[in-house]
Amino acid sequence: MDRAAAPARSPGRPRAGLDAAVFAATLSTVHELGYARATVDRIAAAAGIAKTTIYRRWPSKGALITACLVDAFGPVPLTGADREEIMSTTIRWIAAKIGEPGIGAAFAGVFTDAVNDRALRQLLSTQLQDPYRLALQEKLGEPESRILFLIDVVVGTLLHRMGMTGEPMVDADVDALVELVLARPTNALCGGKTPADNAAS
């Protein structure tokens, strides 16, 4: 048979397209079934692929959820004329993202899994937290310990509300959170010490 006349083999789905399909399936499955029931099997079925395809890309559910959250959040919009505006914009952006379908539940679920999984904690730290920490440090000129505490206060508050009510924080409460954080310097919220100082004392 003439090779030139042979039909071209259909290419596989491009990686970017595959990732997008899996991430969309992940968030929709978490939103519909909850984090615990959103197994890799169910996510793969929702994406229309074999679970082995997912495991070739992400070695665990935690790794998949982390990558999904990194994609969902994207770059932090560090906009504003001064420190207060930048922090206000950032807090409202985080709150809005956590309020999107599936994201808050995925975020809270993977954090719970990480409590007893050191490798997953490391993955969350390096892939999800560090890029935002570094961007905020550079923009605000704050030391690492203060930025980490700011992230703890804001993200912890938002996820606690979702965990206790099943719903994201309403706008009026996000406004109150912004006011609370901006009313006092981050080191004052730490009791006048950084977390590192507190751990050493």
N, C-alpha and C positions, 0 to 999 in steps of 0.2 A: 504493500500500500504506500502511495506517495505521501511522505511525511508532510509536505506542504499542503496537501489536501485534507489532512486529518483535522478534526475540530479541536480547537484550543480547549485545554482543561479549565474548567471554571475555577477561578482563584478562590481561596478561603476568605472569610470575612476579615477585613483589615483590623489590626490590633486595636486601633483607636475606636473603631465601630464596635468591636467586641466588648471593650471595656465599658463603653457608654451603655450598651445593652445590659451588661451584667450589673452595673451600678444602678440603673433604673429599676431593674428587676429586684435588686437587693432592697432598695428603699420602699418599693411598693409592697414587697412581701413582709418586711418589718412593719410597715404601716397597717397592713391588713391582718396579720396574724400575731404580731408582737415579736419582740426580739428572740425570746427563747424558742418559739415555734418556727422561726425563719431559719430553717436548716439549709445547708448547702444544697441538699437534694431538691428542696422546694425552690430555692433561688435559681438553680440550674433549669428546673422545669419551667419557671416563669420566663427565663431568658431564652428558652428554646434550644438549649445546648446540653451536652453531657456534663455531669459533675466533674469528670476527669479533666475537662477543658478548664474548669475553674481552678482545680487543684494544681494544674500545670502553671497557672499564673499566680495564684495565691495559695500558700501551703496550708492555711487554716482559715476558719471562719473569722477569727480575730483579725488576721492579715487582710482579708477581703473587706471587712467592715472599716478598718482603718483607711485603706486605699479609697473606699467609697466616700468616707467623710472628707478626706483631703480633696477629692474631686468636687464634692458638693460645696465645700466652703470656698475654695479658690483663694485668691489673694485678698488680704485684708485691705479695705479701702481707707488708707491713712490720709484722710482729707480734713482740712480745717486750718484756720488762721493761727490758732494757738493750741497749747496743751489741752485745755478744757474741751475745745471743739473736737480735737482728734480723739480724745478719750470718749466723749459722748457719742461720736459717730461710730467708733469701734464697738462700744457696748451695745448700741442699738442694732448694729449689723449682726453681732453674735446672737442677740435675742431673736432677731428675725430669722436667721438661719436655723436655729434650734427649733423654732416654731413651724418650720416647713415639714410636710408629711414624711414621716419615717426618720427624719434626721435626729430629732431629740431622743426618740426611743433607741435608735442605733447607737447614739453617743452614750446614753446612760447604760445600755446593755454591755457595750464593749468595755466601759470603765469598770463595771461590776466584775466581768470576767478577768480583768487585769489585776484585781486585788490579789489573786492567788496565782498569777502567771507572770513571772518576772520578764520573760521574753516578750510578752505582749506589752507590758509596761514600757519596756525599752523601745518597742516599735512605735507606740503612741507618742512617746517623748520625742524621738528623733524625726518621725515623719509628720506628725500632726502638730505637736506643741512647739517644737524648736523653730520652725520657720516663722511662726507668728511672734514668738518671744523675741527672736532676733530683729524682726522688722520693727516691733514696738520699742525695743531698746535703742535702736538706731534713731528712730523718729523722735522719741521722747527724751533721749539722753539719760535714761534711768538705768541703775544697775540691774543685773540679772535677778537678784533676789526680790526686788520690788515688783518687777514685771511678772515674775512667777506668782507672787502673792496676789497681784491684781487679777491674773487669770484665774487663780483659785477662787477668789471672792465672786467674780462675775459668773464664770461658768458653773461653779458650785451652786450658787444661788438659783440660777436658771434651771439646772437639772434637778435640784431639790424640789422646786415648785412643780416641775413636770412629774416627778416621781410621786409626789404627795397628792396631786390632783388629776394626773393624767392629761393635763392640758398645758400648753405653753403659757408663759406669763403675759398678761394683758398689757396693753400700751401704758395705762396709767401706772401700773406697778414697775414697768421698765423705766418710766420717767422717774419714779421714786428711787430706783436703784441707781440711776445716773446721778441724781442729786446726792445720794448717800456717798457714792464713791468720790465725787468731785468736791464734796464739802470738807473732806479731810485728806491731807497728804497720805500717800500709801504707807509711809513709815509710821504715821499716827495710827492707822488701822492695825499695824503690827504691834501696837503697844510701845512705839518708840524704838523697836528693834526690828531688824530683818529676821526672816525665818532662820537664816544661818546663825545669827546671834542667839536666838532663842534656843536653838538646838545645842549650842555650845555651852549655855549657861546652866 
